[in-house]
C-alpha cells in the first residue's frame, strides 16, 4: 500500500497497520463526486416538476375564476 502523508499517525508514529483509514478515505473521495452528480440531477427534475405543477394550478384557478 502506498504511504499517505496525510493519514493520521498511530501512537508509535506508524501508519494504520490494517490500512483501513487510508482505504476508507479513498472510498469516500471516490464516491463523493458520484453523489453530487445524482443530487444535481434529482434537484433539476424536482424543480421542473414543481414548475409544471405550479403552472397547471395557476391555469386551473384562472379557468375557474373566468368561467
C-alpha positions in Angstrom: 0.0 0.0 0.0 1.3 3.5 -0.8 2.3 5.8 2.0 -0.2 8.5 2.8 1.5 11.5 4.4 -1.9 13.0 5.3 -3.1 9.9 7.2 -3.3 10.1 11.0 -0.3 8.5 12.7 -0.7 5.9 15.4 0.7 6.2 18.9 4.1 4.9 17.8 4.1 7.2 14.7 3.4 4.4 12.3 0.6 4.0 9.7 -2.7 2.2 10.4 -1.5 -1.5 10.3 -4.7 -2.7 8.6 -4.8 0.3 6.2 -8.5 0.8 7.0 -8.1 4.5 7.4 -6.5 5.0 4.0 -9.0 2.7 2.3 -11.9 4.5 3.9 -10.6 7.9 2.8 -10.1 6.6 -0.7 -13.6 5.2 -0.8 -15.1 8.5 0.4 -13.1 10.5 -2.1 -14.1 8.3 -5.0 -17.8 8.1 -4.1 -18.3 11.9 -3.4 -18.4 13.1 -7.0 -20.9 10.5 -8.0 -23.3 11.5 -5.2 -23.0 15.2 -6.2 -23.9 14.4 -9.8 -27.0 12.3 -8.8 -28.1 15.1 -6.4 -27.9 17.7 -9.1 -29.9 15.6 -11.5 -32.6 14.9 -8.9 -32.8 18.6 -8.0 -33.3 19.5 -11.6 -36.1 17.0 -12.1 -37.8 18.2 -8.9 -37.5 21.8 -10.0 -39.1 21.1 -13.4 -41.9 19.0 -11.9 -42.6 21.8 -9.4 -42.7 24.5 -12.1 -45.1 22.4 -14.3 -47.3 21.7 -11.3 -47.4 25.5 -10.4 -48.4 26.4 -14.0 -51.1 23.8 -14.0 -52.6 25.0 -10.7 -52.5 28.7 -11.8 -54.2 27.7 -15.1 -56.9 25.8 -13.3 -57.6 28.6 -10.8 -57.7 31.2 -13.7 -60.1 28.9 -15.7 -62.4 28.5 -12.7 -62.3 32.2 -12.0 -63.2 33.2 -15.5 -65.9 30.7 -16.1 
